[in-house]
Amino acid sequence: MSQSEAAQKGGPTDPPADAVAPVRHQDAPPPGTNLGPHYTHCFGCGDQQPSGLHLEVFADEGVAVTAQFEVTAAHQGAPGLAHGGLLACAFDEALGSVNWLLRTPAVTGRLETDYLKPVPVGSVVYITARCVGVAGRKAYLRAEGRIGGPEGELVARAAALFIQVKLTHFTEHGRPEDVALVMADPDQHRSLRAFEINP
Protein backbone atom coordinates (compact mmCIF):
# COMPACT_ATOMS: atom_id res chain seq x y z
CA MET A 1 0.00 0.00 0.00
CA SER A 2 1.40 3.40 -0.95
CA GLN A 3 1.75 6.26 1.52
CA SER A 4 -1.06 8.19 -0.20
CA GLU A 5 -3.38 5.15 0.01
CA ALA A 6 -2.60 4.81 3.73
CA ALA A 7 -3.39 8.50 4.25
CA GLN A 8 -6.76 8.09 2.54
CA LYS A 9 -7.66 5.17 4.82
CA GLY A 10 -6.80 7.16 7.95
CA GLY A 11 -3.90 6.93 10.33
CA PRO A 12 -3.37 4.68 13.35
CA THR A 13 -4.91 7.25 15.70
CA ASP A 14 -8.04 7.72 13.54
CA PRO A 15 -11.10 5.70 14.58
CA PRO A 16 -11.89 2.97 12.03
CA ALA A 17 -15.25 2.80 10.26
CA ASP A 18 -16.57 0.26 12.78
CA ALA A 19 -15.74 2.40 15.83
CA VAL A 20 -18.63 3.32 18.11
CA ALA A 21 -19.24 6.48 20.08
CA PRO A 22 -17.78 6.29 23.59
CA VAL A 23 -20.22 5.94 26.48
CA ARG A 24 -19.49 7.50 29.84
CA HIS A 25 -19.68 4.79 32.51
CA GLN A 26 -22.55 5.13 34.97
CA ASP A 27 -20.05 5.13 37.88
CA ALA A 28 -17.77 7.77 36.36
CA PRO A 29 -17.24 10.76 38.64
CA PRO A 30 -19.46 13.77 37.88
CA PRO A 31 -18.19 16.73 35.80
CA GLY A 32 -15.98 19.04 37.81
CA THR A 33 -14.54 16.26 39.99
CA ASN A 34 -10.78 16.47 40.53
CA LEU A 35 -9.64 12.96 39.60
CA GLY A 36 -6.46 13.22 41.66
CA PRO A 37 -3.26 11.40 40.73
CA HIS A 38 -3.72 7.96 39.23
CA TYR A 39 -0.46 6.96 40.96
CA THR A 40 1.25 9.10 43.60
CA HIS A 41 4.71 8.48 42.07
CA CYS A 42 3.65 9.18 38.46
CA PHE A 43 5.84 11.82 36.81
CA GLY A 44 2.80 13.32 35.07
CA CYS A 45 0.29 13.62 37.91
CA GLY A 46 1.88 12.24 41.08
CA ASP A 47 2.03 14.46 44.12
CA GLN A 48 5.16 12.66 45.38
CA GLN A 49 7.33 13.60 42.38
CA PRO A 50 9.21 16.80 43.33
CA SER A 51 10.06 17.81 39.74
CA GLY A 52 7.03 16.16 38.09
CA LEU A 53 4.34 17.98 36.14
CA HIS A 54 1.78 17.74 38.97
CA LEU A 55 -0.93 17.75 36.31
CA GLU A 56 -4.39 18.26 37.80
CA VAL A 57 -7.17 16.48 35.91
CA PHE A 58 -10.90 17.16 36.19
CA ALA A 59 -13.83 15.18 34.81
CA ASP A 60 -15.72 17.10 32.12
CA GLU A 61 -19.02 16.49 30.33
CA GLY A 62 -19.29 13.36 28.18
CA VAL A 63 -16.15 11.26 27.87
CA ALA A 64 -13.73 14.14 28.33
CA VAL A 65 -11.45 15.78 30.88
CA THR A 66 -9.78 19.12 31.41
CA ALA A 67 -6.31 19.38 32.91
CA GLN A 68 -3.67 21.93 33.75
CA PHE A 69 -0.08 22.24 34.91
CA GLU A 70 2.49 25.00 35.32
CA VAL A 71 5.71 24.84 33.32
CA THR A 72 8.57 25.24 35.80
CA ALA A 73 12.32 25.66 35.37
CA ALA A 74 12.63 21.88 35.87
CA HIS A 75 10.60 21.36 32.68
CA GLN A 76 12.86 23.30 30.29
CA GLY A 77 14.23 22.04 27.00
CA ALA A 78 15.62 25.18 25.35
CA PRO A 79 16.39 27.96 27.85
CA GLY A 80 13.13 29.37 29.17
CA LEU A 81 10.92 27.06 27.11
CA ALA A 82 9.07 23.83 27.91
CA HIS A 83 10.68 20.63 26.70
CA GLY A 84 8.59 19.09 23.92
CA GLY A 85 8.80 15.67 25.51
CA LEU A 86 7.28 17.02 28.72
CA LEU A 87 4.39 18.51 26.76
CA ALA A 88 3.87 15.08 25.20
CA CYS A 89 3.97 13.60 28.71
CA ALA A 90 1.22 16.03 29.81
CA PHE A 91 -0.92 15.02 26.84
CA ASP A 92 -0.31 11.34 27.56
CA GLU A 93 -1.42 11.85 31.16
CA ALA A 94 -4.55 13.82 30.28
CA LEU A 95 -5.54 11.45 27.47
CA GLY A 96 -4.99 8.44 29.70
CA SER A 97 -7.26 9.98 32.33
CA VAL A 98 -10.14 10.05 29.84
CA ASN A 99 -10.22 6.26 30.10
CA TRP A 100 -11.13 6.69 33.76
CA LEU A 101 -14.55 7.92 32.59
CA LEU A 102 -14.96 4.68 30.62
CA ARG A 103 -13.96 2.85 33.83
CA THR A 104 -11.50 0.65 31.94
CA PRO A 105 -7.74 0.60 32.58
CA ALA A 106 -5.82 1.36 29.39
CA VAL A 107 -2.26 1.94 28.23
CA THR A 108 -0.86 4.15 25.49
CA GLY A 109 -0.50 2.38 22.15
CA ARG A 110 0.39 5.45 20.11
CA LEU A 111 0.70 9.17 20.80
CA GLU A 112 1.08 11.82 18.10
CA THR A 113 1.85 15.41 19.13
CA ASP A 114 1.83 18.55 16.99
CA TYR A 115 3.73 21.51 18.43
CA LEU A 116 2.29 24.80 17.18
CA LYS A 117 3.87 27.49 19.41
CA PRO A 118 6.68 27.62 21.98
CA VAL A 119 5.56 27.39 25.63
CA PRO A 120 7.50 29.67 28.04
CA VAL A 121 8.50 28.65 31.56
CA GLY A 122 5.94 30.10 33.96
CA SER A 123 3.04 29.37 31.62
CA VAL A 124 0.05 27.36 32.77
CA VAL A 125 -0.91 24.83 30.09
CA TYR A 126 -4.64 24.04 29.89
CA ILE A 127 -5.51 20.75 28.23
CA THR A 128 -8.84 19.45 26.99
CA ALA A 129 -8.96 15.76 26.08
CA ARG A 130 -11.79 13.54 24.84
CA CYS A 131 -12.51 10.11 23.47
CA VAL A 132 -13.73 10.18 19.86
CA GLY A 133 -14.39 6.48 19.31
CA VAL A 134 -14.00 2.94 20.62
CA ALA A 135 -13.38 -0.20 18.58
CA GLY A 136 -13.00 -3.40 20.59
CA ARG A 137 -10.21 -2.81 23.12
CA LYS A 138 -8.99 0.32 21.30
CA ALA A 139 -9.95 3.84 22.39
CA TYR A 140 -9.22 6.80 20.09
CA LEU A 141 -8.62 10.17 21.70
CA ARG A 142 -7.86 13.82 20.88
CA ALA A 143 -6.47 16.71 22.95
CA GLU A 144 -5.56 20.37 22.69
CA GLY A 145 -3.21 22.45 24.85
CA ARG A 146 -3.56 26.20 25.37
CA ILE A 147 -1.80 28.93 27.34
CA GLY A 148 -3.27 32.20 28.63
CA GLY A 149 -6.42 30.48 29.93
CA PRO A 150 -8.66 27.56 28.94
CA GLU A 151 -9.76 29.48 25.82
CA GLY A 152 -6.31 30.97 25.21
CA GLU A 153 -3.71 30.49 22.50
CA LEU A 154 -3.53 26.99 21.02
CA VAL A 155 0.05 25.76 21.43
CA ALA A 156 -0.16 22.01 20.78
CA ARG A 157 -2.49 19.17 19.74
CA ALA A 158 -2.37 15.44 20.26
CA ALA A 159 -4.05 12.30 18.97
CA ALA A 160 -3.75 8.94 20.65
CA LEU A 161 -4.66 5.29 20.56
CA PHE A 162 -5.08 3.58 23.94
CA ILE A 163 -5.44 -0.15 24.45
CA GLN A 164 -7.76 -1.37 27.21
CA VAL A 165 -6.10 -3.89 29.55
CA LYS A 166 -6.85 -5.81 32.72
CA LEU A 167 -5.17 -4.67 35.92
CA THR A 168 -3.03 -7.80 35.77
CA HIS A 169 -1.12 -6.00 32.99
CA PHE A 170 0.42 -3.77 35.68
CA THR A 171 0.96 -6.47 38.29
CA GLU A 172 2.62 -8.79 35.76
CA HIS A 173 4.81 -6.22 34.00
CA GLY A 174 5.54 -3.67 36.74
CA ARG A 175 8.62 -3.75 38.95
CA PRO A 176 7.72 -6.30 41.67
CA GLU A 177 8.84 -4.15 44.62
CA ASP A 178 6.77 -1.17 43.41
CA VAL A 179 3.73 -3.35 42.71
CA ALA A 180 4.04 -4.85 46.21
CA LEU A 181 4.08 -1.38 47.78
CA VAL A 182 0.98 -0.33 45.86
CA MET A 183 -0.81 -3.56 46.70
CA ALA A 184 -0.07 -2.91 50.38
CA ASP A 185 -1.44 0.64 50.08
CA PRO A 186 -4.02 0.86 47.25
CA ASP A 187 -4.58 4.56 47.98
CA GLN A 188 -1.37 5.18 46.00
CA HIS A 189 -3.05 4.10 42.75
CA ARG A 190 -6.48 5.24 41.56
CA SER A 191 -7.34 2.06 39.64
CA LEU A 192 -6.61 -0.22 42.58
CA ARG A 193 -8.93 1.88 44.74
CA ALA A 194 -11.79 1.31 42.32
CA PHE A 195 -11.40 -2.05 40.60
CA GLU A 196 -10.75 -5.64 41.48
CA ILE A 197 -7.33 -6.88 40.40
CA ASN A 198 -9.04 -9.16 37.87
CA PRO A 199 -12.00 -7.08 36.66
C-alpha positions as CSV (number, residue, x, y, z in Angstrom):
1,M,0.0,0.0,0.0
2,S,1.4,3.4,-0.9
3,Q,1.7,6.3,1.5
4,S,-1.1,8.2,-0.2
5,E,-3.4,5.1,0.0
6,A,-2.6,4.8,3.7
7,A,-3.4,8.5,4.2
8,Q,-6.8,8.1,2.5
9,K,-7.7,5.2,4.8
10,G,-6.8,7.2,7.9
11,G,-3.9,6.9,10.3
12,P,-3.4,4.7,13.3
13,T,-4.9,7.2,15.7
14,D,-8.0,7.7,13.5
15,P,-11.1,5.7,14.6
16,P,-11.9,3.0,12.0
17,A,-15.2,2.8,10.3
18,D,-16.6,0.3,12.8
19,A,-15.7,2.4,15.8
20,V,-18.6,3.3,18.1
21,A,-19.2,6.5,20.1
22,P,-17.8,6.3,23.6
23,V,-20.2,5.9,26.5
24,R,-19.5,7.5,29.8
25,H,-19.7,4.8,32.5
26,Q,-22.5,5.1,35.0
27,D,-20.1,5.1,37.9
28,A,-17.8,7.8,36.4
29,P,-17.2,10.8,38.6
30,P,-19.5,13.8,37.9
31,P,-18.2,16.7,35.8
32,G,-16.0,19.0,37.8
33,T,-14.5,16.3,40.0
34,N,-10.8,16.5,40.5
35,L,-9.6,13.0,39.6
36,G,-6.5,13.2,41.7
37,P,-3.3,11.4,40.7
38,H,-3.7,8.0,39.2
39,Y,-0.5,7.0,41.0
40,T,1.3,9.1,43.6
41,H,4.7,8.5,42.1
42,C,3.7,9.2,38.5
43,F,5.8,11.8,36.8
44,G,2.8,13.3,35.1
45,C,0.3,13.6,37.9
46,G,1.9,12.2,41.1
47,D,2.0,14.5,44.1
48,Q,5.2,12.7,45.4
49,Q,7.3,13.6,42.4
50,P,9.2,16.8,43.3
51,S,10.1,17.8,39.7
52,G,7.0,16.2,38.1
53,L,4.3,18.0,36.1
54,H,1.8,17.7,39.0
55,L,-0.9,17.8,36.3
56,E,-4.4,18.3,37.8
57,V,-7.2,16.5,35.9
58,F,-10.9,17.2,36.2
59,A,-13.8,15.2,34.8
60,D,-15.7,17.1,32.1
61,E,-19.0,16.5,30.3
62,G,-19.3,13.4,28.2
63,V,-16.1,11.3,27.9
64,A,-13.7,14.1,28.3
65,V,-11.4,15.8,30.9
66,T,-9.8,19.1,31.4
67,A,-6.3,19.4,32.9
68,Q,-3.7,21.9,33.7
69,F,-0.1,22.2,34.9
70,E,2.5,25.0,35.3
71,V,5.7,24.8,33.3
72,T,8.6,25.2,35.8
73,A,12.3,25.7,35.4
74,A,12.6,21.9,35.9
75,H,10.6,21.4,32.7
76,Q,12.9,23.3,30.3
77,G,14.2,22.0,27.0
78,A,15.6,25.2,25.4
79,P,16.4,28.0,27.8
80,G,13.1,29.4,29.2
81,L,10.9,27.1,27.1
82,A,9.1,23.8,27.9
83,H,10.7,20.6,26.7
84,G,8.6,19.1,23.9
85,G,8.8,15.7,25.5
86,L,7.3,17.0,28.7
87,L,4.4,18.5,26.8
88,A,3.9,15.1,25.2
89,C,4.0,13.6,28.7
90,A,1.2,16.0,29.8
91,F,-0.9,15.0,26.8
92,D,-0.3,11.3,27.6
93,E,-1.4,11.8,31.2
94,A,-4.5,13.8,30.3
95,L,-5.5,11.4,27.5
96,G,-5.0,8.4,29.7
97,S,-7.3,10.0,32.3
98,V,-10.1,10.1,29.8
99,N,-10.2,6.3,30.1
100,W,-11.1,6.7,33.8
101,L,-14.6,7.9,32.6
102,L,-15.0,4.7,30.6
103,R,-14.0,2.9,33.8
104,T,-11.5,0.7,31.9
105,P,-7.7,0.6,32.6
106,A,-5.8,1.4,29.4
107,V,-2.3,1.9,28.2
108,T,-0.9,4.1,25.5
109,G,-0.5,2.4,22.2
110,R,0.4,5.4,20.1
111,L,0.7,9.2,20.8
112,E,1.1,11.8,18.1
113,T,1.8,15.4,19.1
114,D,1.8,18.5,17.0
115,Y,3.7,21.5,18.4
116,L,2.3,24.8,17.2
117,K,3.9,27.5,19.4
118,P,6.7,27.6,22.0
119,V,5.6,27.4,25.6
120,P,7.5,29.7,28.0
121,V,8.5,28.7,31.6
122,G,5.9,30.1,34.0
123,S,3.0,29.4,31.6
124,V,0.0,27.4,32.8
125,V,-0.9,24.8,30.1
126,Y,-4.6,24.0,29.9
127,I,-5.5,20.7,28.2
128,T,-8.8,19.4,27.0
129,A,-9.0,15.8,26.1
130,R,-11.8,13.5,24.8
131,C,-12.5,10.1,23.5
132,V,-13.7,10.2,19.9
133,G,-14.4,6.5,19.3
134,V,-14.0,2.9,20.6
135,A,-13.4,-0.2,18.6
136,G,-13.0,-3.4,20.6
137,R,-10.2,-2.8,23.1
138,K,-9.0,0.3,21.3
139,A,-9.9,3.8,22.4
140,Y,-9.2,6.8,20.1
141,L,-8.6,10.2,21.7
142,R,-7.9,13.8,20.9
143,A,-6.5,16.7,23.0
144,E,-5.6,20.4,22.7
145,G,-3.2,22.5,24.9
146,R,-3.6,26.2,25.4
147,I,-1.8,28.9,27.3
148,G,-3.3,32.2,28.6
149,G,-6.4,30.5,29.9
150,P,-8.7,27.6,28.9
151,E,-9.8,29.5,25.8
152,G,-6.3,31.0,25.2
153,E,-3.7,30.5,22.5
154,L,-3.5,27.0,21.0
155,V,0.1,25.8,21.4
156,A,-0.2,22.0,20.8
157,R,-2.5,19.2,19.7
158,A,-2.4,15.4,20.3
159,A,-4.0,12.3,19.0
160,A,-3.7,8.9,20.7
161,L,-4.7,5.3,20.6
162,F,-5.1,3.6,23.9
163,I,-5.4,-0.2,24.5
164,Q,-7.8,-1.4,27.2
165,V,-6.1,-3.9,29.6
166,K,-6.8,-5.8,32.7
167,L,-5.2,-4.7,35.9
168,T,-3.0,-7.8,35.8
169,H,-1.1,-6.0,33.0
170,F,0.4,-3.8,35.7
171,T,1.0,-6.5,38.3
172,E,2.6,-8.8,35.8
173,H,4.8,-6.2,34.0
174,G,5.5,-3.7,36.7
175,R,8.6,-3.7,39.0
176,P,7.7,-6.3,41.7
177,E,8.8,-4.2,44.6
178,D,6.8,-1.2,43.4
179,V,3.7,-3.4,42.7
180,A,4.0,-4.9,46.2
181,L,4.1,-1.4,47.8
182,V,1.0,-0.3,45.9
183,M,-0.8,-3.6,46.7
184,A,-0.1,-2.9,50.4
185,D,-1.4,0.6,50.1
186,P,-4.0,0.9,47.2
187,D,-4.6,4.6,48.0
188,Q,-1.4,5.2,46.0
189,H,-3.1,4.1,42.8
190,R,-6.5,5.2,41.6
191,S,-7.3,2.1,39.6
192,L,-6.6,-0.2,42.6
193,R,-8.9,1.9,44.7
194,A,-11.8,1.3,42.3
195,F,-11.4,-2.0,40.6
196,E,-10.7,-5.6,41.5
197,I,-7.3,-6.9,40.4
198,N,-9.0,-9.2,37.9
199,P,-12.0,-7.1,36.7
